[in-house]
Amino acid sequence: MRHFLTLMDFTKEDILAIVDHAIKLKTNPKKLLHDKTLAMIFEKNSTRTRMAFELAITELGGKAIFLDSNDLQLGRGEPIKDTARVIGSMVDFVMMRVKNHDSLIEFAKYSKAPVINGLSELYHPTQILGDLLTIKEWGKEKDNNVKIAFVGDSNNVCNSWLIASAILGYEISIAIPENYNINTQVWDFVTKKSEISGAKISLFHNKFDALKNKDVVITDTWISMGEEKEKENKIKDFAGFIIDDDAMRQANGDAILLHCLPAYRGFEVSEMVFEKHSKVIFEEAVNRLYVVKALLCFLNKSL
């Protein structure tokens, strides 16, 4: 049994197999998980993640159970390992969207069912699977390489894209403010893995340097869930990091913009640039459904 907590635990072959299967399921839907049950535990609000997982298991022939963590005994202090022993013995999959990544690790340790990270403060691996599918569909993978720029916060999406690029051997440039840092564990993994895969990883504190000659531009909200009290300071820290026309002109002329949503126009991206790239951004959102289908099949060994 395998869990899906971070892309660090998966090989290049694993990741590409999931994306390739997602393409097949998108064009030729099949009910591959008859009578399988997915428990979805949410500590944070969700639109795309909940839709993707609930529809994925349903369209594959199974069913989903939505569980608000406040309604579970977790909300009254029951140890995570006890909840994991119960829920993980009753269902076939558990998806968790958590405030603390350690909660996922603890739950997975005691669960008899595969545990999937629907988002934690450190990683957002299913988002990257959806992005990879979108990049492939839009023809931005060339000679087994993708040239990517991520501009914004050193958050869960940034971490996961660094990990994916290191595993897949892609070229990625990260632009974050000078007083922000990449997670140490992530950077150590990325540095070592890049030596094997040939990935080119660059870190900048200027968006224009990161965007030069890139085919894919990625950004994300500067204020993640739970950071609302830091909004004023973060807006100051990220002054000059907005993806606007001037920024996109540094990338290749046919570059695409990806955003995991929700998007806050006027902050991480301008209204004009967002709307110009809205077709690919919303296709990216819908693609979460198909990669989740493929991931569930992969974990169930039905791929």
MARVEX-180325 format. One line per 2 residues: number of its first residue (from 1); their letters; for each residue x, y, z of N, C-alpha, C. Coordinates in steps of 0.05 Angstrom, whole numbers. Example, Ala and Ser with C-alpha at 12.3 -4.5 7.8 and 13.67 -1.06 7.14 Angstrom:
1) AS) 264,-114,156,246,-90,156,264,-66,156 ~ 257,-45,142,273,-21,143,258,1,157 .
This chain:
1) MR) 17,-24,0,0,0,0,18,25,0 ~ 10,44,-16,25,69,-18,7,93,-11 .
3) HF) 18,112,3,4,137,8,13,158,-12 ~ -1,180,-14,6,202,-32,7,228,-16 .
5) LT) 28,231,-1,31,254,17,48,276,4 ~ 68,268,-11,85,287,-25,97,273,-50 .
7) LM) 103,288,-70,115,276,-94,143,265,-90 ~ 155,272,-67,182,261,-61,183,231,-61 .
9) DF) 160,219,-54,159,189,-51,153,175,-78 ~ 152,190,-100,144,178,-126,166,183,-146 .
11) TK) 168,164,-165,189,165,-185,178,181,-210 ~ 196,187,-227,189,199,-253,169,182,-268 .
13) ED) 174,156,-268,156,137,-282,129,137,-270 ~ 127,138,-243,101,139,-229,85,163,-237 .
15) IL) 98,186,-236,84,212,-241,75,213,-270 ~ 92,205,-289,84,206,-317,62,186,-323 .
17) AI) 63,163,-309,42,142,-314,15,153,-305 ~ 14,167,-282,-11,179,-272,-22,199,-292 .
19) VD) -4,217,-302,-13,237,-321,-22,225,-347 ~ -8,205,-357,-16,191,-382,-43,178,-378 .
21) HA) -48,165,-355,-74,152,-350,-96,173,-348 ~ -90,196,-337,-110,218,-335,-119,226,-363 .
23) IK) -100,227,-382,-107,235,-410,-126,214,-421 ~ -121,189,-416,-139,167,-426,-166,169,-414 .
25) LK) -167,174,-388,-193,175,-374,-209,200,-382 ~ -195,221,-390,-208,245,-399,-223,241,-425 .
27) TN) -210,225,-443,-222,220,-469,-239,195,-470 ~ -234,176,-451,-249,151,-451,-255,143,-422 .
29) PK) -275,156,-410,-282,150,-382,-289,121,-377 ~ -280,110,-355,-286,82,-348,-292,81,-318 .
31) KL) -310,63,-311,-316,58,-282,-298,36,-272 ~ -275,44,-262,-254,25,-254,-254,20,-224 .
33) LH) -270,34,-209,-269,31,-179,-297,26,-168 ~ -310,5,-179,-337,-2,-170,-338,-7,-140 .
35) DK) -357,6,-126,-362,2,-98,-339,9,-79 ~ -320,25,-89,-298,35,-72,-308,60,-58 .
37) TL) -298,65,-34,-307,88,-18,-283,106,-11 ~ -288,131,-14,-268,152,-8,-278,169,15 .
39) AM) -263,171,37,-269,190,58,-253,215,54 ~ -267,238,56,-254,264,51,-255,280,77 .
41) IF) -232,285,89,-231,300,114,-220,328,108 ~ -235,348,116,-228,376,110,-224,392,135 .
43) EK) -200,403,139,-195,423,160,-195,451,148 ~ -194,453,121,-193,479,107,-215,479,85 .
45) NS) -224,503,79,-244,506,58,-233,496,31 ~ -252,488,13,-243,478,-13,-265,481,-33 .
47) TR) -257,487,-58,-275,487,-81,-266,465,-100 ~ -243,469,-113,-234,451,-133,-226,423,-122 .
49) TR) -213,422,-99,-205,397,-88,-229,379,-81 ~ -248,391,-68,-272,375,-61,-287,366,-86 .
51) MA) -291,384,-105,-304,377,-130,-290,354,-144 ~ -263,357,-147,-247,338,-161,-249,310,-149 .
53) FE) -245,308,-123,-245,282,-109,-273,270,-109 ~ -293,286,-103,-320,274,-101,-330,264,-128 .
55) LA) -325,281,-148,-334,272,-175,-317,249,-186 ~ -291,249,-179,-273,228,-189,-282,201,-180 .
57) IT) -286,198,-154,-293,171,-143,-321,163,-152 ~ -339,183,-155,-366,177,-164,-367,168,-193 .
59) EL) -352,182,-210,-352,175,-239,-336,149,-244 ~ -319,141,-225,-305,116,-227,-321,92,-216 .
61) GG) -346,98,-206,-363,77,-196,-364,74,-166 ~ -350,91,-152,-350,90,-122,-367,112,-110 .
63) KA) -361,118,-85,-376,139,-71,-358,153,-51 ~ -365,178,-45,-349,195,-27,-365,201,-2 .
65) IF) -350,204,20,-362,213,45,-347,238,54 ~ -362,260,56,-350,286,64,-350,287,94 .
67) LD) -327,294,106,-324,295,135,-310,321,143 ~ -325,339,155,-314,363,166,-300,356,192 .
69) SN) -274,363,195,-259,355,218,-272,365,244 ~ -287,387,243,-300,398,267,-323,380,276 .
71) DL) -334,364,257,-356,347,264,-347,319,274 ~ -321,313,269,-310,288,279,-301,290,308 .
73) QL) -295,268,320,-285,268,347,-257,281,348 ~ -244,285,325,-220,300,324,-224,328,336 .
75) GR) -248,339,330,-254,366,340,-257,367,370 ~ -259,344,383,-261,343,412,-236,331,425 .
77) GE) -215,329,408,-189,321,420,-182,291,417 ~ -197,276,401,-189,248,398,-163,247,383 .
79) PI) -144,230,391,-118,228,377,-122,221,348 ~ -106,232,331,-108,227,302,-105,197,297 .
81) KD) -87,184,311,-82,156,306,-107,138,311 ~ -124,147,330,-148,131,336,-168,135,313 .
83) TA) -171,160,304,-189,166,282,-180,151,257 ~ -154,150,253,-142,137,230,-148,107,230 .
85) RV) -146,95,254,-151,66,256,-179,59,249 ~ -198,77,255,-226,72,249,-233,77,220 .
87) IG) -229,102,212,-236,110,185,-220,94,164 ~ -194,91,170,-176,77,151,-182,47,148 .
89) SM) -199,37,166,-207,8,165,-234,5,151 ~ -249,27,148,-276,26,137,-277,33,107 .
91) VD) -258,49,98,-260,58,70,-236,48,54 ~ -236,54,28,-214,46,10,-193,68,6 .
93) FV) -201,93,10,-182,116,7,-190,137,27 ~ -170,152,35,-175,175,53,-161,199,41 .
95) MM) -175,221,35,-163,246,26,-165,266,49 ~ -144,280,55,-143,299,77,-133,326,67 .
97) RV) -147,347,75,-139,374,69,-134,387,97 ~ -108,391,104,-101,396,132,-86,422,136 .
99) KN) -86,431,161,-71,455,168,-41,448,173 ~ -37,424,182,-9,416,190,-2,389,176 .
101) HD) 20,389,161,28,365,147,33,341,165 ~ 41,347,190,46,325,209,21,309,214 .
103) SL) -2,322,211,-28,307,215,-31,285,194 ~ -23,292,169,-24,272,148,-5,249,153 .
105) IE) 19,255,162,39,234,168,29,216,190 ~ 18,227,211,7,212,233,-16,194,225 .
107) FA) -35,206,209,-58,191,200,-49,167,182 ~ -31,173,164,-21,152,146,-8,129,160 .
109) KY) 6,135,182,20,115,197,1,94,208 ~ -24,101,214,-43,83,227,-66,74,209 .
111) SK) -67,86,185,-90,80,167,-84,54,151 ~ -104,38,148,-102,14,131,-109,21,101 .
113) AP) -119,45,97,-125,54,69,-105,75,61 ~ -100,77,35,-82,98,25,-92,126,32 .
115) VI) -74,143,41,-80,170,49,-69,189,28 ~ -85,208,19,-78,227,-2,-78,255,9 .
117) NG) -57,269,3,-54,297,11,-70,315,-8 ~ -93,326,2,-109,344,-14,-100,373,-11 .
119) LS) -81,377,7,-68,403,11,-58,403,40 ~ -33,411,44,-23,418,71,-7,443,68 .
121) EL) 3,453,90,18,478,89,45,475,74 ~ 54,450,71,79,444,58,77,436,29 .
123) YH) 56,421,23,55,409,-4,26,409,-15 ~ 24,410,-42,-1,409,-56,3,391,-81 .
125) PT) 8,366,-77,17,349,-99,-4,344,-121 ~ -30,342,-114,-50,337,-135,-52,361,-153 .
127) QI) -47,385,-143,-47,409,-160,-26,407,-182 ~ -3,397,-175,19,395,-194,12,374,-215 .
129) LG) -1,352,-207,-9,332,-227,-28,345,-248 ~ -47,361,-238,-65,375,-256,-50,394,-274 .
131) DL) -30,408,-264,-14,427,-279,2,411,-301 ~ 13,389,-294,28,373,-313,11,364,-336 .
133) LT) -14,355,-330,-32,347,-351,-38,371,-369 ~ -42,394,-358,-48,419,-373,-25,426,-391 .
135) IK) -1,425,-380,23,432,-395,27,414,-419 ~ 21,388,-414,24,369,-436,3,374,-458 .
137) EW) -22,379,-449,-43,385,-469,-38,410,-485 ~ -25,429,-473,-20,455,-487,7,455,-502 .
139) GK) 20,432,-503,44,428,-519,68,443,-509 ~ 71,446,-483,93,461,-472,116,443,-463 .
141) EK) 113,417,-466,135,398,-460,150,393,-486 ~ 175,401,-486,192,398,-510,217,383,-504 .
143) DN) 222,362,-519,246,345,-515,248,336,-486 ~ 226,327,-475,224,317,-447,232,339,-427 .
145) NV) 229,364,-434,235,385,-415,213,406,-416 ~ 209,420,-394,191,442,-393,206,465,-379 .
147) KI) 204,489,-391,217,513,-379,196,529,-364 ~ 199,529,-337,179,540,-319,190,563,-303 .
149) AF) 173,582,-298,179,603,-278,156,603,-257 ~ 164,602,-232,144,605,-210,150,632,-197 .
151) VG) 130,649,-195,134,676,-183,114,679,-160 ~ 124,684,-136,105,687,-114,117,678,-87 .
153) DS) 100,666,-71,107,658,-44,121,631,-45 ~ 139,626,-26,152,600,-23,134,582,-7 .
155) NN) 111,575,-20,90,560,-6,88,531,-15 ~ 65,519,-10,61,491,-16,62,485,-47 .
157) VC) 51,503,-63,52,500,-92,81,503,-102 ~ 95,523,-92,123,527,-99,139,502,-92 .
159) NS) 136,492,-67,151,469,-58,145,445,-77 ~ 120,441,-83,113,417,-99,123,419,-127 .
161) WL) 124,444,-138,134,447,-165,164,443,-166 ~ 178,452,-145,207,447,-144,212,417,-143 .
163) IA) 197,402,-127,201,373,-124,195,360,-151 ~ 173,367,-163,166,354,-189,187,360,-210 .
165) SA) 196,384,-212,216,391,-232,242,376,-227 ~ 250,373,-202,275,358,-196,272,329,-204 .
167) IL) 249,317,-199,245,289,-206,244,285,-236 ~ 229,303,-250,224,300,-279,247,311,-296 .
169) GY) 265,326,-284,288,337,-300,281,362,-315 ~ 262,378,-304,254,402,-317,271,426,-309 .
171) EI) 268,448,-324,281,473,-317,261,491,-304 ~ 267,500,-279,249,518,-265,264,540,-251 .
173) SI) 254,564,-253,265,587,-239,244,597,-219 ~ 252,602,-195,234,611,-174,241,640,-167 .
175) AI) 221,657,-166,225,685,-157,209,690,-132 ~ 223,696,-110,210,702,-84,224,726,-72 .
177) PE) 211,740,-54,224,763,-41,250,755,-26 ~ 268,774,-22,294,769,-10,291,758,19 .
179) NY) 271,765,33,268,756,61,252,731,63 ~ 247,717,41,233,691,41,253,669,33 .
181) NI) 247,645,44,265,623,39,250,598,30 ~ 263,580,16,252,554,9,256,536,32 .
183) NT) 235,519,38,237,500,59,263,483,57 ~ 277,480,79,303,467,79,302,438,69 .
185) QV) 282,423,78,279,395,70,274,394,40 ~ 257,412,30,251,412,1,276,419,-15 .
187) WD) 291,439,-6,314,448,-21,336,426,-21 ~ 339,412,1,359,390,2,351,368,-17 .
189) FV) 325,361,-18,316,340,-36,320,348,-65 ~ 312,373,-71,314,383,-99,343,384,-108 .
191) TK) 361,393,-91,389,395,-98,400,367,-105 ~ 395,348,-89,406,321,-93,393,307,-117 .
193) KS) 366,310,-119,352,297,-141,360,309,-168 ~ 365,335,-169,372,348,-194,398,338,-205 .
195) EI) 416,331,-188,442,320,-197,438,294,-212 ~ 417,279,-205,411,254,-219,395,258,-244 .
197) SG) 374,276,-242,355,279,-264,365,299,-285 ~ 383,317,-278,392,337,-296,375,362,-296 .
199) AK) 357,364,-276,340,388,-274,357,413,-269 ~ 347,435,-279,360,461,-275,343,478,-257 .
201) IS) 353,482,-233,338,497,-213,351,524,-207 ~ 336,546,-209,348,572,-204,330,587,-185 .
203) LF) 343,603,-168,328,619,-148,335,649,-152 ~ 314,665,-155,318,694,-159,300,710,-139 .
205) HN) 307,735,-137,291,754,-121,279,776,-139 ~ 279,771,-165,269,790,-184,253,774,-205 .
207) KF) 228,781,-208,210,765,-226,220,766,-255 ~ 231,788,-264,239,790,-292,262,770,-299 .
209) DA) 280,766,-280,302,747,-284,291,718,-286 ~ 271,712,-270,260,685,-269,244,679,-295 .
211) LK) 232,699,-306,213,695,-328,226,693,-355 ~ 251,700,-358,264,701,-384,264,674,-398 .
213) NK) 254,674,-422,254,650,-440,239,626,-428 ~ 218,631,-413,202,610,-402,177,605,-418 .
215) DV) 168,580,-419,144,572,-434,119,570,-416 ~ 124,567,-390,103,564,-370,108,583,-347 .
217) VI) 89,600,-341,91,618,-318,70,610,-298 ~ 78,607,-273,60,598,-252,61,618,-229 .
219) TD) 38,625,-219,36,641,-195,14,631,-177 ~ 12,642,-153,-7,633,-133,-13,656,-115 .
221) TW) -34,654,-99,-41,675,-80,-18,680,-61 ~ -14,705,-53,7,712,-34,-2,706,-5 .
223) IS) -28,705,-1,-39,701,26,-53,675,27 ~ -40,654,37,-52,628,38,-73,626,61 .
225) MG) -89,605,60,-109,602,81,-95,600,109 ~ -105,616,128,-93,616,154,-73,639,158 .
227) EE) -67,653,136,-48,676,137,-61,703,135 ~ -87,704,139,-102,729,135,-92,752,152 .
229) KE) -82,746,176,-71,766,194,-46,778,183 ~ -33,764,165,-7,774,154,-11,788,127 .
231) KE) -36,792,119,-42,803,93,-28,829,87 ~ -30,848,105,-18,875,101,12,873,97 .
233) NK) 26,857,113,55,854,111,63,840,85 ~ 47,820,78,53,804,54,50,821,29 .
235) IK) 30,837,29,26,854,5,50,873,1 ~ 61,882,23,85,899,22,109,883,13 .
237) DF) 112,859,24,135,841,16,135,835,-13 ~ 111,831,-25,109,822,-52,104,845,-72 .
239) AG) 108,869,-64,106,892,-82,126,887,-105 ~ 116,889,-129,134,885,-152,134,856,-163 .
241) FI) 118,838,-150,118,810,-159,93,803,-175 ~ 76,823,-181,52,817,-196,59,808,-225 .
243) ID) 43,789,-234,46,780,-262,28,798,-279 ~ 40,817,-293,26,836,-310,37,834,-338 .
245) DD) 29,852,-356,39,852,-383,69,854,-385 ~ 81,871,-369,110,875,-369,124,849,-361 .
247) AM) 113,835,-342,124,809,-333,122,788,-355 ~ 99,785,-366,94,764,-386,111,769,-412 .
249) RQ) 118,794,-417,135,800,-440,163,789,-438 ~ 171,783,-413,197,771,-409,198,741,-416 .
251) AN) 174,728,-414,172,700,-421,170,697,-451 ~ 170,673,-461,167,669,-490,140,678,-499 .
253) GD) 138,686,-525,113,698,-535,89,681,-532 ~ 92,654,-534,69,636,-532,67,623,-505 .
255) AI) 80,635,-484,79,623,-457,51,623,-446 ~ 45,603,-430,19,601,-416,22,609,-387 .
257) LL) 1,618,-375,0,625,-347,-17,605,-332 ~ -7,593,-310,-22,575,-293,-26,588,-266 .
259) HC) -50,583,-254,-56,593,-227,-75,572,-214 ~ -68,564,-190,-84,542,-177,-111,552,-167 .
261) LP) -115,579,-166,-140,591,-157,-146,586,-127 ~ -160,604,-114,-172,628,-125,-150,649,-131 .
263) AY) -156,666,-151,-138,687,-160,-148,714,-150 ~ -129,729,-140,-136,756,-130,-124,777,-149 .
265) RG) -141,786,-167,-132,805,-188,-122,831,-175 ~ -101,841,-186,-89,866,-175,-67,860,-155 .
267) FE) -64,835,-147,-43,827,-128,-23,809,-143 ~ -28,783,-142,-8,765,-156,-10,765,-186 .
269) VS) -33,774,-196,-37,775,-225,-56,798,-232 ~ -50,811,-255,-68,832,-264,-93,821,-276 .
271) EM) -114,837,-276,-140,829,-288,-136,822,-318 ~ -121,839,-332,-118,836,-361,-103,810,-367 .
273) VF) -81,804,-353,-66,780,-358,-82,755,-350 ~ -96,757,-328,-112,734,-320,-133,727,-341 .
275) EK) -147,747,-350,-168,741,-370,-157,732,-397 ~ -133,742,-404,-120,734,-429,-114,704,-428 .
277) HS) -107,694,-404,-100,666,-401,-121,649,-386 ~ -145,660,-385,-167,647,-370,-174,619,-381 .
279) KV) -172,616,-407,-179,590,-418,-161,567,-407 ~ -135,572,-407,-117,552,-397,-119,549,-367 .
281) IF) -124,571,-353,-126,570,-323,-150,553,-315 ~ -173,556,-328,-197,541,-320,-196,513,-331 .
283) EE) -181,508,-352,-177,480,-361,-159,466,-340 ~ -139,481,-330,-122,471,-309,-138,463,-284 .
285) AV) -158,479,-277,-175,472,-254,-191,447,-259 ~ -203,445,-283,-219,421,-290,-202,396,-291 .
287) NR) -177,399,-299,-159,376,-301,-153,363,-275 ~ -158,377,-253,-155,364,-227,-172,339,-225 .
289) LY) -196,340,-237,-214,317,-236,-201,293,-248 ~ -189,296,-271,-178,273,-286,-153,262,-273 .
291) VV) -136,279,-262,-112,268,-249,-119,255,-223 ~ -140,264,-209,-149,251,-185,-160,223,-192 .
293) KA) -175,221,-214,-184,195,-223,-161,176,-227 ~ -141,185,-241,-117,169,-247,-102,162,-222 .
295) LL) -100,181,-203,-86,176,-178,-100,154,-162 ~ -127,156,-160,-142,136,-145,-137,108,-157 .
297) CF) -138,107,-183,-133,81,-197,-105,71,-192 ~ -85,90,-192,-57,83,-187,-55,71,-159 .
299) LN) -66,84,-139,-64,74,-111,-79,48,-107 ~ -100,44,-124,-115,19,-122,-103,-3,-141 .
301) KS) -81,5,-154,-68,-13,-173,-86,-21,-196 ~ -103,-2,-204,-121,-6,-227,-113,10,-251 .
303) L) -88,20,-250,-79,37,-272,-70,20,-295 .
